[in-house]
Amino acid sequence: MPVLEKNMQKKEKDTCSKDETAVPKLPVPPLQQTLRMYLQCMKHLVPEEQFRKTKVIVEQFGVAGGLGESLQQILEERREKTANWVFNYWLDDMYLNNRLALPVNSSPAIIFARQYFKDVNDQLRFAANLISGVQDYKALLDTHALPVDFARGQLSGHPLCMKQYYGLFSSYRLPGHIKDTLVAQKSSVMPEPEHIIVACNNQFFVLDVVINFRRLSEGDLFTQLRKIAKMAENEEEMLPPIGLLTTDGRTEWAEARTILMKDSTNRDSLDMIERCICLVCLDSPSGVELNDTNMALQLLHGGGYHKNGANRWYDKPMQFVVGRDGVCGTVCEHSPFDGIVLVQCTEHLLKHMKESSKKLVRADSVSELPAPRRLRWKCSPEIQAHLASSAEKLQSIVKNLDFIAYKFENYGKEFIKKQKISPDAYIQVALQLAFYRHPEI
C-alpha cells in the first residue's frame, strides 16, 4: 500500500493528442513456447514423479493436429477481432467472478501524508481543494490531453495504451448474483455526470460540481461541503447506513440491491451514486493512535461498522477519504484499472493541491447555490436484515485481518531493477519464500 508524501513530484511527459496513440495488439505466444514455459515452472513446484506425468500430458496436448493447436487457433482468431484478447478472461477471473467482499480482499488504498486539521473547516477546505484537483484531472481525460505513459525495460520508449485512465471516473462495478458487471457510464443518450457523492456520517449527499455550465470554484465547493456537514448532523433526518451493503460479499450485495431496486426512491438514489464522478468520504475521528498501520487500516476497511466502515460505497472506482483526524487517502475498486493508473492520478491531485495557493473563501456565485441533496432510502425489513448481516461480516473482516505497515529501508525498487529483476516478481517470490519458511501463517 503506497504512502504518498506531500513533496512527491511527477516527471514531465509528452502529451497525447485527441487521437489515441496506436499501440500494437497483444500477441498470442506460440503454443510450444507456452508449453515449455509451463513445464519449466512446474518443475520447481511438484515432485519429480508428478512432473514426469505432467510432461506426458503436456506433450500429448501439444502434438500436431491435437487439442492444443485447435485451442491456439481460437485464441489467434480472437486476437484478430479484439484489441486485447486476454483482457476479458483476466477481468472475469481476477475480479468479476470473485464473490468475496471488496474491503481488504480486493480494494487497494493509497495513504496521503497525515494532515493536521485545526477544525472541521480545515477538513472541508482540504476536501474542496481535492475535489478541484479531481475536476482538473477529469478535464485532462475529457480532452484527451493526459500525458502518455511509456514502457520501460525491453520495450522502453514504446507508448502504452491509456484506455484504463478513462475508467477512473466513468466506471462502476455492478454486483451480480453470479458474476459482477463492469459498467462504463459513457453514453450518447445520458449527459455527462456533473456531480460527486459526499459520504458524511454514513449518509450520502449529491454535490453538483458544475452548475449552469459553470465549474464551481474551491470557495463554492467549500460552501457546499459546509452545508453537507451541517445536514449530516441532523439526527431527525438520519437514514440507515446503506453503504454497509457494499462491504458484503458480492452475491449478498446483489441480492440486497435487487430488493432496493423495487422502490423508485431507492432506484433514483442508486442511479445518482452509480453515475457520479467519484465519492468523497468525510470521515469521523477514528479514535486510535495515528501510526502508519492504523491509518492504513482506516483506508482498507474504515475501522469497521462502529467507525467509518459504512461511510463508503465500494462499487465506485474512486473514493477519496478526508478524515477529521487527518487520515486521508484514496480507496479504489480495482477492476477498471491497474495500480499505476491510481498512483498517477493521485500524484496529480497532490501536486494540484500543493500548488493551489488561493485562499478558500466564499466566492461570488452567479446566483445562490442550490443546497446539496440527501439521498433517500426506503428500507424494508429484508433490507434491515441484510444491513445487520453486512455489519456483522464487516466486523469479522476487521477482526480477522493481521496487518502491520513495515518500512523496509535497506533498498528499494531501483536496486531490484539493477539486478535485472521485475520488482513485482521480486515481491511475489519474497511472499512465497516467507510462506515456505513459516507454513503455519
C-alpha positions as semicolon CSV with decimal commas, in nm:
position;residue;x (nm);y (nm);z (nm)
1;M;0,000;0,000;0,000
2;P;0,182;0,315;-0,115
3;V;0,217;0,613;0,116
4;L;0,234;0,934;-0,086
5;E;0,431;1,217;0,067
6;K;0,346;1,582;0,025
7;N;0,654;1,657;-0,183
8;M;0,609;1,379;-0,439
9;Q;0,662;1,519;-0,787
10;K;0,558;1,382;-1,124
11;K;0,801;1,363;-1,412
12;E;0,711;1,564;-1,716
13;K;0,594;1,359;-2,014
14;D;0,490;1,420;-2,370
15;T;0,122;1,491;-2,408
16;C;-0,102;1,289;-2,633
17;S;-0,337;1,417;-2,898
18;K;-0,710;1,356;-2,903
19;D;-0,648;1,056;-3,125
20;E;-0,543;0,762;-2,910
21;T;-0,183;0,658;-2,962
22;A;-0,166;0,350;-3,182
23;V;-0,037;0,053;-2,988
24;P;0,019;-0,299;-3,120
25;K;-0,224;-0,574;-3,030
26;L;-0,124;-0,812;-2,754
27;P;0,040;-1,112;-2,921
28;V;-0,057;-1,473;-2,859
29;P;0,261;-1,663;-2,763
30;P;0,336;-1,966;-2,984
31;L;0,189;-2,285;-2,844
32;Q;0,519;-2,468;-2,797
33;Q;0,670;-2,167;-2,620
34;T;0,376;-2,161;-2,378
35;L;0,407;-2,533;-2,308
36;R;0,783;-2,510;-2,248
37;M;0,734;-2,224;-2,004
38;Y;0,457;-2,414;-1,825
39;L;0,678;-2,718;-1,776
40;Q;0,969;-2,502;-1,666
41;C;0,751;-2,352;-1,392
42;M;0,600;-2,685;-1,286
43;K;0,942;-2,847;-1,249
44;H;1,013;-2,635;-0,942
45;L;0,671;-2,682;-0,782
46;V;0,582;-3,052;-0,796
47;P;0,754;-3,382;-0,702
48;E;0,962;-3,549;-0,973
49;E;0,717;-3,834;-1,033
50;Q;0,426;-3,593;-1,071
51;F;0,632;-3,379;-1,307
52;R;0,700;-3,678;-1,534
53;K;0,326;-3,746;-1,557
54;T;0,258;-3,379;-1,623
55;K;0,518;-3,372;-1,900
56;V;0,349;-3,665;-2,079
57;I;0,010;-3,490;-2,062
58;V;0,158;-3,163;-2,192
59;E;0,332;-3,338;-2,482
60;Q;0,006;-3,508;-2,582
61;F;-0,173;-3,175;-2,561
62;G;0,080;-3,012;-2,795
63;V;0,102;-3,274;-3,073
64;A;0,039;-3,159;-3,430
65;G;-0,332;-3,151;-3,508
66;G;-0,421;-3,204;-3,142
67;L;-0,638;-3,019;-2,892
68;G;-0,365;-2,766;-2,814
69;E;-0,339;-2,648;-3,174
70;S;-0,719;-2,620;-3,201
71;L;-0,738;-2,401;-2,891
72;Q;-0,438;-2,198;-3,007
73;Q;-0,622;-2,126;-3,333
74;I;-0,925;-1,999;-3,137
75;L;-0,702;-1,760;-2,942
76;E;-0,534;-1,632;-3,258
77;E;-0,874;-1,568;-3,418
78;R;-0,984;-1,388;-3,103
79;R;-0,672;-1,171;-3,120
80;E;-0,771;-1,051;-3,468
81;K;-1,119;-0,949;-3,351
82;T;-1,031;-0,773;-3,025
83;A;-0,788;-0,506;-2,910
84;N;-0,666;-0,726;-2,624
85;W;-0,753;-1,093;-2,649
86;V;-0,677;-1,173;-2,284
87;F;-0,848;-0,873;-2,119
88;N;-1,197;-1,014;-2,057
89;Y;-1,057;-1,350;-1,945
90;W;-0,835;-1,170;-1,696
91;L;-1,109;-0,928;-1,582
92;D;-1,356;-1,207;-1,513
93;D;-1,107;-1,439;-1,346
94;M;-0,937;-1,178;-1,128
95;Y;-1,237;-0,965;-1,034
96;L;-1,588;-1,007;-1,167
97;N;-1,630;-1,378;-1,088
98;N;-1,487;-1,331;-0,739
99;R;-1,763;-1,343;-0,477
100;L;-1,556;-1,212;-0,185
101;A;-1,629;-0,875;-0,024
102;L;-1,431;-0,585;-0,172
103;P;-1,285;-0,436;0,150
104;V;-0,945;-0,592;0,232
105;N;-0,988;-0,871;-0,027
106;S;-0,978;-0,658;-0,341
107;S;-0,989;-0,279;-0,295
108;P;-0,642;-0,123;-0,254
109;A;-0,573;0,214;-0,096
110;I;-0,316;0,492;-0,103
111;I;-0,241;0,684;0,215
112;F;-0,169;1,056;0,192
113;A;0,073;1,221;0,434
114;R;-0,118;1,283;0,756
115;Q;-0,294;1,618;0,774
116;Y;-0,338;1,831;1,085
117;F;-0,677;1,998;1,071
118;K;-0,745;2,262;1,336
119;D;-1,120;2,227;1,296
120;V;-1,388;2,089;1,067
121;N;-1,349;2,386;0,832
122;D;-0,987;2,288;0,771
123;Q;-1,106;1,938;0,683
124;L;-1,365;2,077;0,440
125;R;-1,114;2,316;0,280
126;F;-0,883;2,021;0,214
127;A;-1,175;1,828;0,063
128;A;-1,272;2,124;-0,156
129;N;-0,915;2,156;-0,280
130;L;-0,908;1,784;-0,356
131;I;-1,237;1,799;-0,549
132;S;-1,096;2,088;-0,751
133;G;-0,800;1,866;-0,836
134;V;-1,035;1,587;-0,946
135;Q;-1,210;1,831;-1,180
136;D;-0,873;1,939;-1,316
137;Y;-0,766;1,580;-1,385
138;K;-1,103;1,488;-1,532
139;A;-1,071;1,782;-1,771
140;L;-0,744;1,631;-1,898
141;L;-0,922;1,300;-1,953
142;D;-1,222;1,458;-2,124
143;T;-0,999;1,644;-2,370
144;H;-0,757;1,352;-2,418
145;A;-0,477;1,580;-2,302
146;L;-0,333;1,337;-2,048
147;P;0,041;1,268;-2,083
148;V;0,114;0,934;-2,246
149;D;0,276;0,656;-2,044
150;F;0,577;0,483;-2,199
151;A;0,708;0,133;-2,140
152;R;1,029;0,061;-1,955
153;G;1,270;-0,229;-1,974
154;Q;1,289;-0,425;-2,300
155;L;1,014;-0,213;-2,461
156;S;1,150;0,115;-2,327
157;G;1,019;0,415;-2,519
158;H;0,712;0,245;-2,664
159;P;0,381;0,425;-2,590
160;L;0,134;0,234;-2,372
161;C;-0,242;0,203;-2,406
162;M;-0,412;0,474;-2,198
163;K;-0,761;0,323;-2,200
164;Q;-0,759;0,235;-1,830
165;Y;-0,726;0,600;-1,734
166;Y;-1,063;0,674;-1,888
167;G;-1,232;0,437;-1,643
168;L;-1,122;0,634;-1,336
169;F;-1,434;0,849;-1,319
170;S;-1,670;0,678;-1,563
171;S;-1,691;0,317;-1,443
172;Y;-1,896;0,128;-1,188
173;R;-1,880;-0,230;-1,063
174;L;-2,238;-0,355;-1,061
175;P;-2,293;-0,652;-0,825
176;G;-2,434;-0,968;-0,981
177;H;-2,578;-1,286;-0,835
178;I;-2,321;-1,499;-1,018
179;K;-2,085;-1,250;-1,179
180;D;-2,039;-0,874;-1,147
181;T;-2,051;-0,636;-1,443
182;L;-1,807;-0,353;-1,509
183;V;-2,029;-0,073;-1,638
184;A;-1,898;0,220;-1,843
185;Q;-2,104;0,533;-1,780
186;K;-2,018;0,693;-2,113
187;S;-2,339;0,733;-2,313
188;S;-2,457;0,921;-2,619
189;V;-2,803;0,947;-2,461
190;M;-2,734;1,038;-2,097
191;P;-2,549;1,363;-2,020
192;E;-2,201;1,354;-1,870
193;P;-2,216;1,329;-1,489
194;E;-2,157;1,663;-1,323
195;H;-2,188;1,557;-0,961
196;I;-1,996;1,375;-0,694
197;I;-2,132;1,190;-0,393
198;V;-2,023;1,304;-0,048
199;A;-2,045;1,049;0,233
200;C;-2,072;1,203;0,578
201;N;-2,190;1,036;0,898
202;N;-2,295;0,730;0,693
203;Q;-2,530;0,950;0,488
204;F;-2,491;1,023;0,116
205;F;-2,532;1,362;-0,049
206;V;-2,530;1,480;-0,410
207;L;-2,286;1,766;-0,470
208;D;-2,315;1,925;-0,814
209;V;-1,969;2,042;-0,921
210;V;-2,097;2,209;-1,239
211;I;-2,400;2,440;-1,217
212;N;-2,538;2,631;-1,516
213;F;-2,239;2,516;-1,727
214;R;-2,005;2,670;-1,471
215;R;-1,749;2,472;-1,276
216;L;-1,771;2,553;-0,906
217;S;-1,472;2,729;-0,754
218;E;-1,298;2,592;-0,447
219;G;-1,478;2,859;-0,246
220;D;-1,815;2,740;-0,373
221;L;-1,721;2,378;-0,309
222;F;-1,623;2,469;0,047
223;T;-1,958;2,641;0,096
224;Q;-2,146;2,335;-0,028
225;L;-1,941;2,098;0,187
226;R;-2,024;2,305;0,495
227;K;-2,392;2,266;0,411
228;I;-2,348;1,891;0,380
229;A;-2,165;1,865;0,714
230;K;-2,450;2,054;0,881
231;M;-2,717;1,840;0,713
232;A;-2,537;1,523;0,822
233;E;-2,565;1,629;1,188
234;N;-2,947;1,637;1,175
235;E;-3,048;1,325;1,370
236;E;-3,413;1,357;1,269
237;E;-3,312;1,311;0,904
238;M;-3,075;1,021;0,974
239;L;-3,121;0,723;0,742
240;P;-2,989;0,365;0,770
241;P;-2,620;0,317;0,675
242;I;-2,686;0,175;0,328
243;G;-2,317;0,188;0,238
244;L;-2,268;-0,117;0,459
245;L;-2,432;-0,331;0,192
246;T;-2,140;-0,264;-0,044
247;T;-1,899;-0,416;0,211
248;D;-2,072;-0,755;0,190
249;G;-1,998;-1,048;-0,037
250;R;-2,084;-0,971;-0,398
251;T;-2,374;-1,218;-0,420
252;E;-2,525;-1,093;-0,093
253;W;-2,497;-0,732;-0,209
254;A;-2,657;-0,823;-0,543
255;E;-2,950;-0,979;-0,356
256;A;-2,992;-0,669;-0,140
257;R;-2,966;-0,439;-0,442
258;T;-3,241;-0,635;-0,620
259;I;-3,468;-0,566;-0,322
260;L;-3,373;-0,197;-0,312
261;M;-3,448;-0,159;-0,683
262;K;-3,815;-0,245;-0,627
263;D;-3,870;0,105;-0,485
264;S;-3,844;0,414;-0,707
265;T;-3,679;0,623;-0,434
266;N;-3,403;0,367;-0,398
267;R;-3,364;0,338;-0,775
268;D;-3,312;0,713;-0,803
269;S;-3,054;0,713;-0,522
270;L;-2,865;0,418;-0,669
271;D;-2,864;0,585;-1,009
272;M;-2,710;0,903;-0,866
273;I;-2,432;0,703;-0,700
274;E;-2,364;0,479;-0,999
275;R;-2,335;0,777;-1,236
276;C;-2,132;1,007;-1,010
277;I;-1,776;1,116;-1,088
278;C;-1,640;0,985;-0,759
279;L;-1,704;0,974;-0,384
280;V;-1,558;1,197;-0,117
281;C;-1,585;1,039;0,228
282;L;-1,576;1,287;0,516
283;D;-1,477;1,054;0,798
284;S;-1,524;1,099;1,171
285;P;-1,220;1,068;1,401
286;S;-1,109;0,705;1,424
287;G;-1,020;0,726;1,792
288;V;-0,692;0,536;1,756
289;E;-0,324;0,629;1,753
290;L;-0,249;0,754;1,403
291;N;0,056;0,549;1,312
292;D;0,111;0,411;0,962
293;T;-0,059;0,082;1,046
294;N;-0,378;0,235;1,184
295;M;-0,403;0,489;0,904
296;A;-0,374;0,207;0,651
297;L;-0,648;0,011;0,828
298;Q;-0,877;0,314;0,815
299;L;-0,832;0,323;0,440
300;L;-0,874;-0,054;0,396
301;H;-1,195;-0,103;0,596
302;G;-1,283;0,219;0,777
303;G;-1,231;0,064;1,118
304;G;-1,549;-0,141;1,092
305;Y;-1,918;-0,074;1,134
306;H;-1,888;0,134;1,453
307;K;-1,637;0,375;1,298
308;N;-1,623;0,470;0,928
309;G;-1,685;0,134;0,762
310;A;-2,034;0,236;0,648
311;N;-1,915;0,575;0,523
312;R;-1,813;0,419;0,190
313;W;-1,955;0,292;-0,139
314;Y;-1,711;0,026;-0,252
315;D;-1,852;-0,028;-0,603
316;K;-1,728;0,313;-0,721
317;P;-1,372;0,310;-0,860
318;M;-1,252;0,626;-0,685
319;Q;-1,327;0,714;-0,322
320;F;-1,132;0,994;-0,158
321;V;-1,120;0,978;0,221
322;V;-1,076;1,300;0,419
323;G;-1,085;1,224;0,791
324;R;-1,146;1,479;1,063
325;D;-0,837;1,343;1,242
326;G;-0,618;1,393;0,934
327;V;-0,634;1,040;0,792
328;C;-0,666;1,097;0,418
329;G;-0,619;0,890;0,109
330;T;-0,776;0,706;-0,181
331;V;-0,967;0,378;-0,188
332;C;-1,028;0,225;-0,529
333;E;-1,233;-0,052;-0,685
334;H;-0,958;-0,236;-0,867
335;S;-1,130;-0,389;-1,171
336;P;-1,123;-0,089;-1,413
337;F;-0,751;-0,012;-1,383
338;D;-0,409;-0,119;-1,255
339;G;-0,217;0,035;-0,969
340;I;-0,004;0,266;-1,184
341;V;-0,319;0,444;-1,305
342;L;-0,429;0,504;-0,946
343;V;-0,084;0,629;-0,848
344;Q;-0,053;0,866;-1,145
345;C;-0,396;1,016;-1,076
346;T;-0,322;1,057;-0,706
347;E;0,015;1,219;-0,773
348;H;-0,156;1,472;-1,000
349;L;-0,411;1,554;-0,730
350;L;-0,146;1,604;-0,463
351;K;0,060;1,824;-0,695
352;H;-0,251;2,029;-0,777
353;M;-0,334;2,072;-0,409
354;K;0,020;2,173;-0,322
355;E;0,034;2,433;-0,598
356;S;-0,312;2,570;-0,526
357;S;-0,225;2,870;-0,314
358;K;-0,558;3,053;-0,345
359;K;-0,717;3,108;-0,006
360;L;-1,054;2,939;0,021
361;V;-1,321;3,198;0,087
362;R;-1,678;3,200;-0,028
363;A;-1,669;3,310;-0,390
364;D;-1,935;3,523;-0,552
365;S;-2,173;3,297;-0,740
366;V;-2,388;3,380;-1,038
367;S;-2,680;3,305;-0,807
368;E;-2,729;3,149;-0,466
369;L;-2,604;2,792;-0,486
370;P;-2,876;2,527;-0,459
371;A;-2,845;2,313;-0,149
372;P;-2,686;1,969;-0,186
373;R;-2,939;1,685;-0,182
374;R;-2,953;1,399;0,066
375;L;-3,005;1,061;-0,097
376;R;-3,317;0,890;0,038
377;W;-3,372;0,522;0,104
378;K;-3,679;0,308;0,168
379;C;-3,568;0,014;0,380
380;S;-3,789;-0,292;0,407
381;P;-3,745;-0,550;0,685
382;E;-3,548;-0,757;0,433
383;I;-3,301;-0,471;0,384
384;Q;-3,271;-0,421;0,758
385;A;-3,180;-0,789;0,788
386;H;-2,920;-0,751;0,512
387;L;-2,773;-0,447;0,691
388;A;-2,741;-0,639;1,017
389;S;-2,572;-0,928;0,838
390;S;-2,339;-0,694;0,646
391;A;-2,236;-0,519;0,967
392;E;-2,156;-0,850;1,135
393;K;-1,949;-0,972;0,841
394;L;-1,758;-0,644;0,814
395;Q;-1,662;-0,675;1,180
396;S;-1,540;-1,026;1,106
397;I;-1,322;-0,894;0,821
398;V;-1,177;-0,630;1,054
399;K;-1,111;-0,884;1,329
400;N;-0,953;-1,144;1,101
401;L;-0,704;-0,907;0,935
402;D;-0,349;-0,921;1,071
403;F;-0,175;-0,618;0,929
404;I;0,127;-0,405;1,009
405;A;0,282;-0,130;0,799
406;Y;0,653;-0,208;0,796
407;K;0,911;0,019;0,635
408;F;1,198;-0,171;0,474
409;E;1,472;0,086;0,417
410;N;1,771;-0,129;0,314
411;Y;1,697;-0,084;-0,056
412;G;1,410;-0,012;-0,294
413;K;1,288;-0,093;-0,642
414;E;1,582;0,074;-0,818
415;F;1,825;-0,177;-0,664
416;I;1,597;-0,463;-0,770
417;K;1,583;-0,330;-1,127
418;K;1,964;-0,310;-1,138
419;Q;1,964;-0,684;-1,075
420;K;1,751;-0,715;-1,391
421;I;1,455;-0,842;-1,191
422;S;1,097;-0,718;-1,201
423;P;1,010;-0,554;-0,864
424;D;0,663;-0,711;-0,880
425;A;0,808;-1,058;-0,939
426;Y;1,066;-1,000;-0,665
427;I;0,797;-0,923;-0,407
428;Q;0,586;-1,219;-0,520
429;V;0,880;-1,453;-0,472
430;A;0,954;-1,294;-0,132
431;L;0,595;-1,361;-0,023
432;Q;0,618;-1,724;-0,134
433;L;0,953;-1,767;0,041
434;A;0,809;-1,622;0,363
435;F;0,517;-1,864;0,346
436;Y;0,754;-2,155;0,274
437;R;0,964;-2,069;0,579
438;H;0,661;-2,012;0,804
439;P;0,390;-2,253;0,679
440;E;0,188;-2,206;0,997
441;I;0,096;-1,850;0,894
